[in-house]
């Protein structure tokens, strides 16, 4: 069966067609996620993507290839995963009433501070329309909130964020490469 036949059968409610779709795209989706996420999360998001693709098959309008549609669903699933993970990190309370002690060494804290400073400097160097979208995104605004606040279309926000990320990655990759190459030095423990 080709994609058009599978889509028609899925719209008619065929489970066999849905299973055929899952077999056709499973390995490719899983490889996509494994390049970007830990194994167990990649497996989970692969399943979520396939389920969403099947459940929302009516959203496919045929304006692009079905493979493109499947991977656009995958990108949305991964973006939602990252949003949830970011919210969990920021909103989880400390396990005790005392603030958690920073277990990193001064050198590691300095390296993180340097990276943060360079990140903010790189954002300041972006064109204004990319900069405003990125700053709101970093503050935790969703793409829809950014679109409403800046009076932009949703897809414009997505496009500008994508381009801003690419520019930041190009600007900061030498710093990241250097940190990974040199490593962050650990402090030598003093004998007691």
SVG drawing of the C-alpha trace seen along z (x, -y; Angstrom):
<svg xmlns="http://www.w3.org/2000/svg" viewBox="-15 -45 61 50">
<polyline fill="none" stroke="black" stroke-width="0.4" points="0.0,0.0 1.2,-3.5 0.7,-6.4 -2.4,-7.6 -4.1,-4.2 -3.1,-4.0 -4.6,-7.4 -7.8,-6.6 -8.1,-3.3 -7.3,-5.0 -10.0,-7.7 -12.4,-4.8 -11.4,-3.4 -9.1,-0.6 -6.9,0.6 -4.8,2.6 -3.9,-0.6 -3.0,-2.3 -0.8,0.7 0.8,0.4 1.5,-3.3 3.1,-2.5 5.4,0.2 6.3,-2.1 7.3,-5.1 8.3,-3.6 12.0,-3.0 12.5,-6.4 10.7,-8.3 12.5,-6.4 15.9,-7.2 14.8,-10.9 14.0,-11.0 17.1,-8.9 19.4,-11.5 17.8,-14.1 16.6,-12.4 17.4,-9.5 16.4,-6.1 13.4,-5.6 11.9,-9.0 12.6,-8.4 10.6,-5.2 7.7,-6.8 7.6,-9.8 7.7,-7.6 4.5,-5.9 2.9,-9.2 3.6,-10.5 2.2,-7.5 -0.9,-7.6 -1.4,-11.3 -0.9,-10.8 -3.5,-8.0 -6.0,-9.8 -5.8,-13.1 -5.5,-11.8 -8.2,-14.2 -5.8,-17.1 -3.6,-15.9 -4.8,-18.0 -2.4,-16.6 -0.6,-19.9 2.7,-18.2 4.0,-14.7 2.6,-12.4 6.1,-11.9 6.4,-15.6 3.1,-15.6 4.3,-12.7 7.5,-14.6 5.6,-17.8 3.6,-15.9 6.9,-14.6 8.3,-18.1 5.2,-19.2 5.3,-16.2 9.0,-16.9 8.4,-20.6 5.6,-19.8 7.9,-17.3 10.5,-20.0 7.9,-22.6 6.7,-20.1 10.2,-19.2 11.1,-22.9 8.0,-23.6 8.7,-20.6 12.3,-21.8 11.2,-25.3 8.1,-24.5 9.2,-21.5 9.6,-22.6 12.8,-21.9 12.5,-18.6 13.0,-20.3 12.3,-23.8 16.0,-24.7 17.3,-25.7 19.1,-23.0 22.9,-23.3 24.7,-23.8 26.7,-20.7 28.7,-22.0 32.3,-23.3 33.1,-27.0 34.7,-26.2 31.4,-24.6 29.4,-27.6 31.8,-30.0 31.5,-28.0 27.7,-28.1 27.7,-31.8 30.0,-32.5 27.8,-30.4 24.7,-32.3 26.4,-35.7 27.4,-34.6 23.9,-33.4 22.3,-36.7 24.9,-38.6 24.2,-36.4 20.4,-37.1 21.1,-40.8 22.9,-40.5 19.9,-38.9 17.7,-41.0 15.0,-42.7 12.2,-40.5 14.1,-37.3 15.3,-38.9 11.8,-39.8 10.4,-36.3 13.4,-34.6 13.3,-36.7 9.6,-35.9 10.3,-32.2 13.1,-32.1 10.8,-33.7 8.4,-30.7 5.8,-32.1 4.2,-29.6 4.2,-30.2 0.6,-31.2 1.2,-33.7 4.1,-35.1 1.9,-35.4 -0.8,-37.2 1.6,-39.6 3.5,-40.5 0.5,-40.5 2.0,-37.8 0.7,-34.7 1.5,-31.5 3.5,-30.1 5.5,-33.3 6.5,-32.8 7.5,-29.2 9.6,-30.3 11.3,-33.1 12.1,-30.9 13.6,-28.3 15.8,-30.8 16.8,-32.4 17.8,-29.0 19.8,-28.3 21.6,-31.6 22.3,-31.1 23.5,-27.6 25.9,-28.8 27.2,-31.6 27.5,-29.5 28.7,-26.1 32.4,-27.1 32.0,-27.9 30.2,-24.6 32.8,-22.7 35.5,-24.3 33.8,-23.4 33.4,-19.8 36.9,-19.6 38.6,-21.0 36.2,-19.8 35.1,-21.6 37.9,-21.2 36.9,-19.6 38.3,-21.1 40.9,-19.1 39.8,-18.1 41.9,-19.2 43.1,-16.4 41.4,-16.4"/>
</svg>
